[in-house]
């Protein structure tokens, strides 16, 4: 199915009430609301703003999810889906299929995650009865090798040998850098994450995702 540029969607800028928290008002004022949401009800519009202003603290994630949601609702309007309640799993699946023709799998999965989380928020706010994205599955994407460039053995050894270990600070830095050659999760370590177990000392690393 053909896609449309989200910028061509009929949109409405909504300014939140003055009583809203300052940070939320700042975020909400920069959000351009899709017409399909603005036309639903004032409560739907408010709930849409709250999703981005109150639930997503990371600015980059917020902007990525806002772009994904705006693009999806523009697609809905282009395909004459005029009401939030009219959006069905078939529509979400068709949109994800269309996005997959232009973007890589991680981006497609991010778009689906944004739509799914937004509709979860709208469901709990009693804007819509069900989440049309709940049953839609994105493309399978497994990453076995990271893209971050790492030091080879000789480079790591040269770096460690360059550290002055004649002081406690140098010994500390060398120990930290040694662990970093394995994982940068060392930056999130606490004192209790270095502990004895039997005859050995162990390091507990808090990797991304737990």
Secondary structure, DSSP 4 states (H G I P E B T S, - for coil): -----GGGS-EEE-PPPTTS-HHHHHHHHTPEEEHHHHTT-HHHHHHHHHHHHHS---HHHHHHHHHHHHHHHHHHHHTT---GGG--HHHHHHHHHHHTTTS-HHHHHHHHHHHHHHHHHHHHTTSSSS-TTTT---------S--S----HHHHHHHHHTS--SSHHHHHHHHHHHHHTT-GGGGG--GGGEEEETTEEEE----TT-
